[in-house]
Amino acid sequence: MNYSASATGTTRLENTVKTIATTCVANEQYFCDLDSVFGDGDFGYSLARGFEKVLEDWESYDRSDLSTFLQGVAMTMSSRIGGTSGPIWGTAFLRAATAIKSKQSLEGADVVAMLDGAIAGIKKRGGAEVGDKTLLDALVPLNDEIREGVAENAEPRAIAERAAKVARESAEATSTLTARRGRASYTGDRSIGSPDPGAIAMAVLAEHIVDSWA
């Protein structure tokens, strides 16, 4: 089942990346508010500035294949997002690009491979694992749900809906965890009771991607 077709004339991958970018820009204050509970409060600002640049450079990205397009986005993210978010998000996009090298279209297994690559990159760059109260606590369950849906040969929209639901439930569940990475880790048990902003961001993005596929 092909995951690349889009009724808009662009690839579904392009549509998804643009949705991620516009959603991060639109939710700048919300993500900052989440981060201010036990972090620096700049998470939303950093993402918004990086993705604003992605949108600004949108037409200039090389689209000779899907991997090359993602590499361009990755370079923008790495160079324009401040703090720890830049290297982490840039690495995620770069690893996703590597997983689909030279691809002109995507199947379900390619989507899983992209997310596997992104997750591995995030873990290596940030030194985090599931349970450390980071975006991985939503991203990994989301990917597991997609993997299961692909194995069942479910429709892409149905898989995306299921994945978004799992991401939201997993993100909210981070409220019970103690932060072990980033500035939030300095607060120790005081981080319990509030969800991780990165995990919530993953849920918000997944939900908006579903809406964009409607």
N, C-alpha and C positions, 0 to 999 in steps of 0.2 A: 504494500500500500504506500503510495507516494505521499510524502509529507511536505512537498515543496510547492505544490500548486496554490495559487491565490487568485481570487476573483478580481483583485485590484490591478493586476498586471505586473506586480512585483512578486518576488518569491515570498513564500510564507516565512522564511527565515528573516528576510529584510523587514517584513511586517512585524515580526516578533521583536526584533531588536529596536525598531522605532517605537513600539509600544512600551518597551522597557525604558527607553530614553525619555519619552514624554511623561510616563508615569512617575519616574524619579524626579523630574523637574516639577511636576504638579504637586508632588507630595513632600517637597523640601521641608516645609515647616513641620508637618506631621512627623517625619522621620527625625528631625532635630529634637522635637518635643519628647519623643520616645527615648532618644539617646541622652537627653539631659537628666533623666531620672537617676542614672548611675554612671554616665559616661561624660564625654567632653561636650556633648550637645551639638557637635558639628557634622554628624553623620549625613544628615539630609543636605546640608550645604555642600559638602564635598561631592556627593553623588550628583547633585543638580548641576554644579559647575562642570563636572566632567561630561555629563550627558548633554548639556547645552552645547558643548564643543562638538560632540558627535553629531548633533542635529545641524549645527552650523556647517560642518564638513560633509554632510550627508551625500551630496551629489558628486563629491570629488573621490569617493572611495572606489578603488579598483574592483570591478565586478566580473573579472575574467572567470572566476569560479567562486563558490560559496566560501571556501576556506580563505581565499585572499581577501574577500570582503570582511570577514570576521577579524583577520589579522590587522586590517586597517583600523577597525573599531578598537581592538586591543591596544594598539599603539597610542591612540588618542586617550584612552582611559588611563594607561600607565603614566602618561606624561602630564595629564591635566587634573587628575584627582589628587588632592592633598592627603596627608596623613597615611594611615595604614590601608585605607580603602583603595587607593590607586594601585599599588602593587598587587593586592588581592584580586580586585575586579579585573585588572589588566591581565593577570596570569590566568584567570578563569576563562576569559575570552580567547586568549592565545592557545590554551590547552584545548579548548573546544574546536578552534580552527584547525589545530594539528590533527584532531581525530577525524576530520572530514577532508583531508588534503586532496586537492584536485577534483572534488565532487561538484557536479553540476546539478544534482538533485539529491534528495534525502529520503531514506526509508526510516521506519520506526527504529530499527537497530542503530541507525546513524545518530538519531536524537539521543538515545541512551548512551552511545559512545561519547558524544559531545559532553553530556552531563557528567559521565564518568571521568573524562579528562579534566573538566572544570573542577570537580570535587577533589581529585587528586592534586591539582595545582594549588587549590586553596589550602588543603591540608599541609602541603609541603611549605608553602610560602608563609602561612600563619601559624603553623605548628599546632593546629587545633584538631580535635576529633569530635565525633558526635557525643553529646553530653556535656561539652564545655560551655554551653550557652552562647552559641554563635549562629550565623546564618546556616551552617551545616545541619543544624537540628531541624530545619525545615527543608533544606535543599536535598538532603540524602533521602528522607522519606518520600519526597516528591518524585525523585528519580526512581526509587524502588517501585512506586505505583505505576509510573510510566513503563518501566521494564515489564511489570506484570501484564499491563494492558497490551503492550506490543506482543508478548508471548501468546496472549489470547486472541490476537488479531482483531482487537476492538477498533472502532472508528476513532480517528484522531481527536475529534471534538469530545467524544465520550471519555477518552483517556485524559485529555486536558482538564475536563471538569472534575474527574476523580482525583487527579493530581493536585488541583487547586484546593479541593476540600481537605485532602491529607496535609497539605502545606499549612493551611490555616489552623487545623487542629494541632499540628506539631508545633507551630509557632506559638500559639497560645499556651501550650504545655511547658514552654521554656520558663514560664513564671515560677515553676517549682524548682528550677535549677540554680546552682551557684555558679556565677561567672568565673571562668578559669583562664580566659584570654582577654587581652586588651586592657584598656584603662579600667573597665568595669570590674576586672579581677581584683583590683585594689580594695574594693568595697567588701569583699568576702561575702558573708551570709546576708549582708544588707541588700545584695542584689536579688535575693529571693523575694518573690511577690510581684515583680514586674517582668514582662516578656522581653526577650532580646530584640533590639531594634532591627538588626540584620535579618533575623528569622521572620519578623513581622513584614519586613520589606519583601522577602521572598514570597510570602503569602499574598501580599497586595499585588505584586507583579504577576503571579500565577493567575489571580482572579481577573486582572485586566487583560491578560493574554487570551483567556477564555472569551471575554467580551469582544475582543478584537476579531476573533475567529467567527463570530456570529454572522 
